[in-house]
Amino acid sequence: MLHLIDALHLNTPNVICVAVLETGDGTLIMIDCGPETVFENVVRELNQRGLGAKNVKHLLATHIHLDHNGGAWRWQREFGTTVHVHPIGAPHMIDPGKLVASATRIYGERMGYLWGDIQGLPASSVAVTADNQEINVSDLKLSVLETPGHAQHHNAYWLEADKILFAGDVAGVLIGKGPIIPPCPPPDVNINKWKESLNRIRALSPVQLLLTHFGLLTNPKVHLAELETRLMDWAIWMKERMLEGKSDEEIVPEFQRFTEGQLLAAGASPSDLLAYEQADPAGMSVTGLTRYWRKHHPDLVTQA
């Protein structure tokens, strides 16, 4: 049985959705635990539902970004949870020094407020995944799908029995009444790989997609098409600003206005706008997409 928990990141609803699968023997499988700042919220909710946080024996990490799995160490320390993670991400879950240093350059003094404490996992508690691997827990079987694009170390997890794909960020962000949008943070957004991952998801013909930001989508075909269109739209828009000679700092406020207009036009409410910005800051997508163009296609963003 699938249980969805709003982790209430910074006491804001509809930002981080923690998915929990309950197996036949009561063992719980969690997909993305969120940052350490939501640990107590999720534990309380699991206990109030009678599921028992102590029964979370497996955590399937879609990727190692702090909003998704910065709190993994707490689950391991408190409950002995095994953390399943992509081979590129695994070393950073064991020794998060580089991850913390990189995030600190972006968030500065807000690190603790946003993400809480960040500690490494014992190597013995980390299960390194492989593409197409089957993860069997009690009566449930999930398959690992390596799905780069948002991040090179991104996995999705396929529950074939129910045709649900736990998609992390590769299938986008959709909050409230707003549209689906592509989160494009640095350092390794890759448009071509992202499109390949979307095609791989389509080939499964999922009935539902589970987004960490936020919840179940029941029309995957339409949503994936909209996501790919907007991903290309944003990438081309960013390239045009770069060709105008604008710096990232100059692009950020313009991109914020551009994306806010798209969100409002699609039906997002003012509270939805705040949740979108918390889940997928516009400034991060500017940095991620400009870095993509400079790294992969510098010839296309060089002024004549």
Secondary structure, DSSP 8 states (H G I E B T S, - for coil): -EEEEE--GGG-SSS-EEEEEE-TTS-EEEE----GGGHHHHHHHHHHTTS-GGGEEEEE-S---HHHHTTHHHHHHHH--EEEE-TTTHHHHH-THHHHHHHHHHHGGGHHHHH-------GGGEEE--TT-EEEETTEEEEEEE--SS-TT-EEEEEGGGTEEEEETTT-B--TTS--B----SS---HHHHHHHHHHHHHH--SEEEETTTEEES-HHHHHHHHHHHHHHHHHHHHHHHHTT--HHHHHHHHHHHHHHHHHHTT--HHHHHHHHHHS-HHHHHHHHHHHHHHH-GGGS---
